[in-house]
Amino acid sequence: MFSCVKPYEDQNYSALKRACLRKKVLFEDPNFPATDDSLYYKGSQGPTVRWKRPKDICEDPRLFVDGISSHDLHQGQVGNCWFVAACSSLASRESLWQKVIPDWKEQEWDPEKPNAYAGIFHFHFWRFGEWVDVVIDDRLPTVNNQLIYCHSSSRNEFWCALVEKAYAKLAGCYQALDGGNTADALVDFTGGVSEPIDLTEGDFANDEAKRNQLFERVLKVHSRGGLISASIKAVTAADMEARLACGLVKGHAYAITDVRKVRLGHGLLAFFKSEKLDMIRLRNPWGEREWNGPWSDTSEEWQKVSKSEREKLGVTVQDDGEFWMTFEDLCRYFTDIIKCRLINTSYLSIHKTWEEARLRGAWTRHEDPLQNRSGGCINHKDTFFQNPQYIFDVKKPEDEVLICIQQRPKQSTRRDGKGENLAIGFDIYKVEENRQYRMHSLQHRAASSIYINSRSVFLRTEQPEGRYVIIPTTFEPGHAGEFLLRVFTDVPSNCRELRLDEPPRTCWSSLCGYPQQVTQVHVLRATGLKDSQTGANSYVIIKCEGNKVRSAVQKGTSTPEYDVKGVFYRKKPSQPITVQIWNHRVLKDEFLGQVHLKANADDLQALHTLHLRDRNSRQPSDLPGTVAVRVLSSASLTAV
């Protein structure tokens, strides 16, 4: 997996370490120097900061002391509780933190080999579709010989301070970590997909069925190695880090470190009664200030749980920032949950395997509308279809589709200020089964994401079989930036970018002709189809100038809903379009009838109900069935 890790800023860790050992010097990172430029993107704050190496801060420095734990972390002076909360979640997953901290045994201090230490470390982060290897030196910012940013409970443990420095290097400086997004850090640690859930909007506190369903999803993400956090939205500046009567803090990110169904009762009664409570364990990155409601550390509710169960849960009575609460209370007091799902794409796994399509794109500005790719959201109808467009197929009767769009992170610098995210989102349209060229007019919108100035936007949606177009956009037109689109489906979706607006002109166009007209045919439904005493297993075929589109089979119904569309680029508009109805049989399909359509101007957006005709006759047959068809026609090739 990590053979393709790319060195960040072309700094090769092994080569740099060998050079330092050969010269017998400690590494000093020229790309992230021990100066104010690495601390702030504007001005300077507070007392003078001194950069010190761990050996100058304490005796016997270590990467880890007694292993790694979510209890190790404490937030420092920068407002990056979101990052520390993500680190707390990471620390609880050995398989994940060992990816972020590679060669951790080799990177550990070895008191018996002081000459093997070169003052250099490296860490892996997933950024914009690839793993990058970030090299840093071990000089850390201090005031009065104390680390001023993220630090461990043990004075001589430095893994969290070093990971934070590497992450600050990616962001441009430490100050750029002030007020970030937990979801971004979770994705950077795992390469997963973050899914935000608004607990207030979903009314999970009052809807027990929805709450139980959400708990099962959260439990599944946790049990499959995902990372989760929770927060309470701060509406005003005064709300930021305001402590509620229940002990929780507004505008603050908490790591969810465990998800359990806790068995109530004692002894054999607990097993026979089998009453369980949905519980969540959270941790405050401050390492203090806990929830004081039901199931808090000292609450009498714990008497309902056996001693062995409490030990299994690791319940401790101390102000260490970690506490349990019911999922119902979490939904009542918290406003947001972020689930970072690790999308399984391994065919060897016993769990669900997803097929991933990963494409890079960009919003680019250009004066020519045909070349402009920065059209803004659907509010800007004149330019919306100038955005990049991506097509994919749902090949099952119905499938769950996960879609994530991520914009390239922007570094903070003294000159440019903090790297602000664009407000981004995307719409999904169900289009014709045979569409090969870009959309230029609205079709049925199948789903839509939120628009937010977040690094990534995620959508989970269930869609029926068919072809779809994703249009990722910035909220306002004219903004430029790069993005990464990830689409996950149960079977390969053949996702790709639509680059052409119309069929290309070639050297054969003058001989074979070039399309004069584009016509969209939408077959909606049929009625009166019979196969003996039951409904038919019917499907529809739309034919035009040698091209055809076929619907899925509608089983056992005399009134099938086909909802199938085809788009045809017509060289001979005078030739009719044929719609045929067939009955699916094991040995040989049975022809039920057909209609011939002619796309006249009068047909534009008109809904016709047409009698089925016998295949070899121009006269209506005695079949009682009908088929409803909508024909959209235009002389312009870029009409649909």
C-alpha positions in Angstrom: 0.0 0.0 0.0 2.8 2.4 0.9 5.2 1.5 -1.9 3.5 4.4 -3.8 3.9 7.0 -0.9 5.3 10.2 -2.4 7.9 12.3 -0.6 6.4 15.7 0.3 8.3 18.6 -1.2 10.8 16.0 -2.7 12.4 15.4 0.8 13.5 11.8 1.0 13.6 10.7 4.6 16.2 7.9 4.3 18.6 9.9 2.2 18.4 12.9 4.6 18.9 10.7 7.6 21.9 9.0 6.1 23.5 12.4 5.2 23.0 13.6 8.8 24.5 10.5 10.3 27.5 10.6 7.9 28.1 14.3 8.8 27.3 13.6 12.5 24.8 16.5 12.7 21.2 16.8 13.7 18.7 17.5 10.9 17.4 21.1 10.4 14.5 21.3 8.0 15.0 24.1 5.5 11.4 23.8 4.3 9.9 24.3 7.8 12.5 26.3 9.7 12.5 27.1 13.4 11.2 30.7 12.8 7.9 32.7 13.2 7.0 31.8 9.6 6.4 28.3 10.7 4.3 29.5 13.6 2.1 32.2 12.2 0.7 33.2 8.8 0.1 36.7 10.1 1.9 38.7 12.9 3.2 37.0 16.0 1.4 36.3 19.2 2.3 36.1 22.9 5.7 35.6 24.5 8.9 34.8 22.7 8.9 31.2 21.4 12.0 29.1 21.7 12.5 26.1 19.5 14.0 23.2 21.4 14.8 19.6 20.7 13.3 16.9 23.0 16.7 16.2 24.6 16.8 19.9 25.7 13.2 19.7 27.2 13.6 16.6 29.3 15.8 13.6 30.1 15.2 10.3 28.3 12.9 11.5 25.5 10.7 8.9 23.9 8.4 8.6 20.9 6.0 6.5 23.1 5.8 5.9 26.8 3.9 2.7 27.7 2.5 2.5 24.2 0.1 4.8 22.5 -3.3 5.9 24.0 -6.0 8.5 23.5 -5.1 9.6 27.0 -1.7 10.8 25.8 -3.0 13.9 24.1 -3.6 17.4 25.5 -4.5 20.4 23.4 -2.1 23.4 23.5 -2.5 27.1 22.9 -3.7 26.8 19.3 -7.4 26.2 18.8 -7.0 22.8 17.2 -9.3 20.6 19.4 -10.5 19.2 16.0 -7.0 17.9 15.2 -6.4 16.6 18.8 -9.8 14.9 18.8 -8.9 13.1 15.5 -5.6 12.1 17.0 -7.4 10.6 20.0 -9.5 8.5 17.7 -6.4 7.5 15.7 -4.6 6.4 18.9 -7.3 3.9 19.6 -6.6 2.1 16.3 -3.3 0.4 16.1 -3.6 -0.6 12.4 -4.2 3.1 11.6 -1.7 4.9 13.7 1.0 2.5 12.4 0.3 3.8 8.9 0.5 7.5 10.0 3.7 6.8 12.1 5.7 4.4 9.8 8.7 2.5 11.1 7.8 3.6 14.6 10.2 1.2 16.2 13.1 2.5 14.0 12.1 6.1 14.7 12.1 5.5 18.5 15.0 6.9 20.6 17.6 4.3 21.5 19.6 5.3 24.6 22.1 2.5 23.8 22.8 4.0 20.4 22.9 7.8 20.8 25.0 8.1 17.6 22.1 6.6 15.6 19.9 9.6 16.3 19.7 12.3 13.7 16.9 14.5 14.9 14.7 13.6 11.9 11.2 12.0 11.8 8.7 11.3 9.0 4.9 10.7 9.0 2.4 9.6 6.4 -0.8 11.5 5.6 -3.4 10.9 2.8 -3.7 14.1 0.8 -5.8 14.6 -2.3 -5.9 11.0 -3.4 -2.4 9.9 -2.5 -0.2 9.1 0.6 2.6 11.6 1.2 5.7 11.2 3.4 6.3 14.4 5.4 9.8 14.9 6.9 10.4 17.2 9.9 13.2 17.9 12.3 12.6 17.5 16.1 12.8 21.2 17.0 9.5 22.0 18.8 8.1 25.4 19.9 8.3 26.0 23.7 7.8 28.8 26.2 9.5 28.5 29.6 10.7 25.0 28.5 7.1 23.8 28.1 5.6 22.7 24.8 3.0 25.3 23.8 1.0 23.1 21.4 -0.2 19.5 21.5 1.6 17.6 24.2 1.4 14.3 26.1 0.5 13.5 29.7 4.1 12.2 30.1 6.6 15.0 29.8 9.1 12.8 27.9 6.6 11.4 25.3 6.7 13.3 22.0 4.7 11.3 19.3 1.7 13.7 19.4 3.8 16.9 19.3 5.8 15.5 16.3 2.7 14.4 14.4 1.2 17.8 15.0 4.4 19.5 13.6 4.3 17.4 10.4 0.6 18.2 10.0 1.3 22.0 10.6 4.0 21.7 7.9 1.3 20.4 5.4 -1.0 23.3 6.4 1.8 25.9 6.1 2.2 26.8 9.8 0.9 26.1 13.3 -1.6 29.0 13.3 -3.3 27.5 10.2 -4.5 24.6 12.4 -6.6 27.1 14.4 -10.3 26.4 13.8 -10.1 23.5 11.4 -12.4 20.5 10.7 -12.2 17.1 12.4 -13.5 15.4 9.2 -10.4 16.7 7.3 -8.0 15.3 9.8 -9.8 11.9 10.0 -9.6 11.6 6.2 -5.9 12.6 6.2 -5.1 9.9 8.8 -7.0 7.1 7.0 -7.7 7.8 3.3 -11.4 7.1 4.2 -14.5 9.1 3.4 -16.0 11.4 6.0 -19.8 11.5 6.4 -21.2 14.4 8.5 -24.6 13.9 10.3 -26.6 16.8 11.6 -28.3 15.4 14.7 -30.6 18.4 15.2 -31.9 18.5 11.6 -32.5 14.8 11.7 -34.4 15.1 15.1 -32.6 12.0 16.3 -33.2 12.9 19.9 -37.0 12.5 19.5 -37.2 9.8 16.8 -36.4 6.5 18.4 -36.5 4.5 15.2 -34.1 6.8 13.4 -31.9 7.0 16.4 -31.6 3.2 16.7 -30.8 3.0 13.0 -28.1 5.7 13.3 -26.6 3.9 16.3 -26.3 0.7 14.3 -24.5 2.6 11.5 -22.2 4.2 14.0 -21.5 0.8 15.6 -20.7 -0.7 12.2 -18.3 2.1 11.3 -16.5 1.7 14.7 -16.4 -2.1 14.5 -14.9 -2.0 11.0 -12.1 0.3 12.1 -13.5 3.7 11.2 -13.0 6.9 13.2 -15.8 9.0 14.7 -16.1 12.4 16.4 -18.9 14.5 17.8 -19.4 18.3 18.5 -21.8 20.9 19.7 -22.3 23.7 17.2 -21.5 27.2 18.5 -24.0 29.7 17.0 -22.2 32.9 18.2 -18.6 33.9 19.0 -19.7 34.0 22.7 -20.7 30.3 22.5 -17.3 29.2 21.5 -15.9 26.9 24.2 -18.8 27.9 26.6 -19.3 25.2 29.1 -22.9 23.9 29.6 -24.4 22.9 32.9 -24.0 19.3 31.9 -20.2 19.7 31.6 -20.0 19.6 27.8 -18.3 22.4 25.9 -19.8 24.2 22.8 -17.8 24.7 19.6 -15.6 21.9 20.7 -14.7 18.5 19.0 -14.8 15.3 21.0 -13.3 12.0 19.9 -15.7 9.0 20.1 -13.3 6.3 21.4 -15.8 3.4 21.9 -19.3 2.3 20.8 -21.0 -0.5 22.8 -24.2 -2.2 23.6 -23.8 -2.4 27.4 -25.5 -5.3 29.2 -27.5 -4.3 32.3 -27.9 -6.4 35.4 -25.7 -8.7 37.6 -24.8 -12.3 37.4 -26.9 -14.8 35.5 -29.8 -12.4 35.5 -28.0 -10.2 33.2 -27.6 -13.0 30.6 -31.2 -14.2 30.9 -32.8 -10.7 30.9 -30.5 -9.6 28.2 -31.3 -5.9 28.5 -28.8 -3.7 26.7 -28.2 0.0 26.5 -26.7 1.8 23.5 -23.6 3.6 24.9 -20.9 5.9 23.6 -17.5 6.7 25.1 -16.1 10.2 24.3 -13.0 12.1 25.1 -12.4 15.8 25.6 -9.1 16.8 23.9 -8.4 19.1 26.9 -7.9 16.0 29.1 -10.4 17.3 31.6 -14.0 18.7 31.9 -16.3 15.8 31.5 -20.0 15.1 31.1 -21.7 15.1 34.5 -25.1 13.7 33.6 -26.4 10.1 33.7 -23.6 7.4 33.3 -20.8 9.9 34.0 -17.9 8.6 36.0 -19.4 8.9 39.5 -23.1 8.5 38.6 -25.1 5.8 40.4 -26.4 4.4 37.1 -23.2 2.3 37.0 -24.6 0.2 39.8 -26.9 -1.3 37.2 -23.9 -2.9 35.5 -21.8 -5.8 36.9 -18.3 -5.2 38.1 -16.9 -7.4 35.3 -18.8 -5.4 32.7 -17.5 -2.2 34.1 -13.9 -3.5 33.9 -14.5 -4.7 30.4 -15.6 -1.1 29.5 -12.6 0.4 31.3 -14.7 2.7 33.5 -12.4 5.0 35.6 -13.4 7.6 38.2 -11.0 10.4 37.4 -11.1 13.7 35.5 -9.2 12.5 32.5 -11.5 13.9 29.9 -13.0 10.5 29.0 -16.6 9.6 29.8 -19.5 7.4 28.8 -23.1 8.5 28.0 -26.1 6.9 26.4 -26.5 7.4 22.6 -29.9 9.0 23.4 -28.2 11.7 25.5 -25.5 12.2 22.9 -28.3 12.9 20.3 -30.0 15.3 22.7 -26.9 17.4 23.7 -24.6 17.1 20.7 -25.5 18.7 17.3 -23.1 16.9 14.9 -21.4 13.5 14.4 -18.7 12.9 11.8 -18.1 9.3 10.7 -15.0 8.5 8.8 -15.7 5.3 7.0 -12.8 3.1 5.8 -14.1 2.0 2.4 -13.2 -1.6 1.9 -12.1 -2.3 -1.7 -10.4 -5.7 -1.0 -11.9 -8.8 -2.6 -10.4 -10.9 0.1 -12.5 -9.3 2.9 -15.5 -11.0 4.5 -17.2 -7.6 4.7 -18.9 -5.7 1.9 -16.4 -4.8 -0.9 -16.9 -1.5 -2.8 -15.8 -0.6 -6.3 -14.0 2.7 -6.3 -13.7 5.2 -9.2 -11.2 8.0 -8.5 -11.0 11.0 -10.9 -9.2 14.3 -10.7 -10.7 17.4 -12.1 -10.5 21.2 -12.0 -12.7 24.3 -12.1 -11.0 26.5 -14.6 -12.0 30.0 -15.9 -12.1 30.8 -19.6 -13.8 33.5 -21.7 -15.1 30.9 -24.2 -18.3 29.3 -22.7 -17.4 26.0 -24.4 -14.1 25.9 -22.6 -15.1 27.5 -19.3 -15.3 25.0 -16.5 -16.3 27.2 -13.6 -20.0 27.8 -13.9 -21.2 27.9 -10.3 -24.2 26.1 -8.8 -27.7 25.6 -10.3 -28.7 29.1 -9.2 -26.6 30.3 -12.1 -28.6 28.6 -14.9 -26.7 30.4 -17.8 -23.3 28.9 -16.8 -24.2 25.8 -14.7 -23.7 23.3 -17.5 -20.2 24.7 -18.2 -18.9 22.9 -15.1 -17.0 19.6 -15.4 -19.4 16.6 -15.9 -18.9 12.9 -14.9 -21.0 10.0 -16.0 -21.5 6.7 -14.1 -23.8 3.6 -14.3 -25.8 1.9 -11.6 -26.0 -1.7 -12.9 -28.2 -3.3 -10.2 -32.0 -2.9 -9.9 -31.1 -0.6 -7.0 -27.7 0.2 -5.5 -26.2 2.3 -2.6 -23.9 4.9 -4.1 -21.3 6.8 -2.0 -19.9 10.0 -3.6 -17.2 12.3 -2.2 -15.7 15.4 -3.7 -12.6 16.9 -2.1 -10.9 20.2 -3.1 -7.1 20.5 -3.0 -6.0 21.8 0.3 -4.5 25.3 0.3 -1.4 26.2 2.3 -1.3 29.2 4.6 1.5 31.7 3.9 2.5 35.1 5.2 1.8 36.5 1.7 -1.5 34.8 1.0 -2.9 34.4 4.5 -4.9 31.4 5.6 -5.8 29.0 2.9 -9.6 29.3 2.7 -11.8 26.6 1.2 -14.2 27.3 -1.6 -17.9 26.5 -1.0 -18.4 23.4 -3.1 -21.1 20.7 -3.7 -22.6 18.6 -6.5 -25.8 17.6 -8.2 -26.6 14.1 -9.7 -28.9 13.8 -12.7 -30.5 10.6 -14.1 -29.9 10.8 -17.9 -30.5 8.7 -21.0 -29.2 5.2 -21.0 -26.9 5.9 -24.0 -25.7 9.4 -23.2 -22.1 9.9 -24.3 -21.8 13.7 -24.5 -22.2 16.6 -22.0 -25.5 17.8 -20.7 -26.8 21.2 -21.8 -30.3 21.2 -20.3 -31.9 20.1 -17.1 -33.0 16.5 -16.6 -34.4 14.7 -13.6 -32.3 15.6 -10.5 -31.7 12.3 -8.7 -29.8 13.7 -5.7 -28.0 16.7 -4.5 -25.3 17.4 -1.8 -25.1 20.3 0.5 -22.9 23.3 -0.5 -20.4 24.1 2.2 -16.9 25.7 2.4 -15.5 22.4 3.6 -12.5 20.5 2.2 -14.7 17.6 1.3 -18.5 17.0 0.7 -20.0 13.5 1.0 -23.4 12.0 -0.1 -24.8 8.6 0.4 -27.8 7.8 -1.8 -29.9 4.8 -3.1 -30.5 4.9 -6.9 -32.3 2.6 -9.3 -30.6 1.1 -12.3 -29.6 3.6 -15.0 -27.1 6.2 -16.1 -26.2 9.3 -14.1 -24.3 12.5 -14.5 -22.5 14.2 -11.6 -21.9 17.9 -11.9 -19.4 19.1 -9.2 -19.4 22.9 -8.8 -18.3 25.8 -6.7 -21.3 27.7 -5.2 -20.4 30.9 -7.1 -19.2 31.0 -10.7 -15.7 32.1 -11.7 -13.8 30.3 -8.9 -10.9 28.1 -9.9 -9.5 25.1 -8.0 -8.7 21.4 -8.3 -10.8 18.6 -6.9 -10.8 14.9 -6.5 -14.0 12.9 -7.2 -14.5 9.5 -5.6 -17.5 7.2 -6.5 -18.2 4.0 -4.7 -20.7 1.4 -5.9 -21.3 -2.3 -5.4 -20.3 -3.2 -9.0 -18.0 -1.2 -11.3 -19.7 2.0 -12.4 -17.5 2.8 -15.4 -17.3 6.4 -14.1 -15.6 8.8 -16.5 -15.5 12.5 -17.5 -17.7 13.8 -20.3 -15.4 16.0 -22.3 -17.2 16.4 -25.7 -20.3 18.6 -26.2 -21.4 16.8 -29.3 -20.2 14.0 -31.7 -16.8 14.9 -33.1 -16.3 15.9 -36.7 -13.9 13.6 -38.5 -12.6 13.1 -42.0 -15.6 10.7 -42.6 -18.2 13.3 -41.7 -18.4 14.7 -45.2 -18.9 11.2 -46.6 -21.1 9.6 -44.0 -22.9 12.7 -42.9 -22.9 14.7 -39.6 -25.9 14.8 -37.2 -28.4 17.5 -38.0 -30.7 17.0 -35.0 -30.7 15.6 -31.5 -33.8 13.9 -30.1 -34.5 12.6 -26.7 -37.1 9.9 -26.3 -38.5 9.1 -22.9 -40.7 5.9 -22.6 -42.6 6.2 -19.4 -45.0 3.3 -19.0 -47.2 0.8 -20.7 -50.6 -0.7 -19.9 -52.6 -3.8 -20.8 -49.7 -6.1 -21.3 -50.7 -9.8 -20.7 -48.9 -13.1 -20.7 -51.6 -15.8 -20.3 -53.4 -14.9 -17.0 -50.5 -12.9 -15.5 -48.7 -9.7 -16.4 -45.8 -9.9 -18.8 -42.0 -9.8 -18.0 -41.7 -6.9 -20.5 -39.0 -4.6 -21.6 -38.8 -1.8 -24.1 -36.3 -1.1 -27.0 -35.9 2.3 -28.5 -34.4 2.3 -32.1 -33.1 5.1 -34.2 -30.8 5.0 -37.2 -29.0 1.8 -36.2 -28.7 2.8 -32.5 -30.8 1.4 -29.7 -31.5 1.7 -26.0 -33.0 -1.2 -23.9 -34.7 -0.9 -20.6 -34.5 -3.3 -17.6 -37.1 -6.1 -17.5 -40.2 -5.2 -15.5 -41.4 -8.5 -14.1 -44.9 -9.9 -13.7 -46.9 -6.7 -14.4 -49.4 -5.6 -17.0 -48.7 -1.9 -16.2 -44.8 -1.7 -16.2 -43.1 1.6 -15.4 -40.1 1.7 -17.7 -38.9 5.3 -17.2 -36.2 4.8 -19.8 -34.6 7.5 -21.9 -32.5 7.5 -25.0 -30.8 10.4 -26.8 -30.1 10.1 -30.6 -27.9 12.3 -32.8 -29.8 12.0 -36.1 -28.3 12.4 -39.6 -31.8 11.6 -41.2 -34.4 13.3 -39.0 -37.2 12.3 -41.4 -36.7 8.6 -40.5 -39.0 7.5 -37.7 -37.9 6.4 -34.2 -39.2 2.9 -33.3 -40.4 1.9 -29.8 -40.8 -1.9 -29.4 -42.3 -3.8 -26.4 -41.0 -7.3 -25.8 -41.9 -10.1 -23.4 -38.9 -11.8 -21.8 -38.9 -15.6 -22.2 -36.3 -18.2 -21.3 -35.8 -19.6 -24.8 -36.9 -16.8 -27.1 -38.3 -13.4 -26.3 -41.8 -12.6 -27.6 -42.6 -9.5 -29.6 -45.7 -7.7 -28.3 -45.8 -4.6 -30.6 -44.3 -1.4 -31.6 -44.9 2.3 -32.4 -43.2 4.6 -34.9 -42.5 8.1 -33.7 -41.7 11.2 -35.7 -40.1 14.1 -33.9 -41.9 17.1 -35.1 -41.8 20.5 -33.6 -45.3 19.8 -32.2 -44.0 16.9 -30.2 -41.8 19.1 -28.0 -42.4 18.2 -24.4 -45.8 16.7 -25.3 -46.9 13.5 -23.7 -48.4 10.9 -26.1 -50.3 7.7 -25.4 -49.9 5.5 -28.4 -51.5 2.2 -29.3 -49.2 -0.7 -29.8 -49.1 -2.0 -33.4 -48.4 -5.4 -34.8 -44.7 -5.8 -35.8 -45.4 -6.3 -39.5 -48.5 -4.2 -39.9 -49.2 -0.5 -40.1 -52.7 -1.1 -38.7 -53.4 -1.2 -34.9 -53.6 -4.8 -33.7 -56.2 -6.3 -31.4 -53.7 -5.9 -28.5 -55.4 -3.7 -25.9 -52.1 -2.3 -24.6 -50.8 1.3 -24.9 -47.4 2.9 -24.3 -46.8 6.4 -23.0 -43.9 8.3 -24.7 -42.5 11.8 -24.3 -40.5 13.1 -27.3 -38.2 16.1 -27.0 -36.8 17.4 -30.3 -34.6 20.3 -31.3 -32.6 21.3 -34.4 -29.7 22.3 -32.1 -27.1 19.6 -31.3 -26.5 21.1 -27.8 -30.2 21.1 -26.9 -30.1 18.1 -24.5 
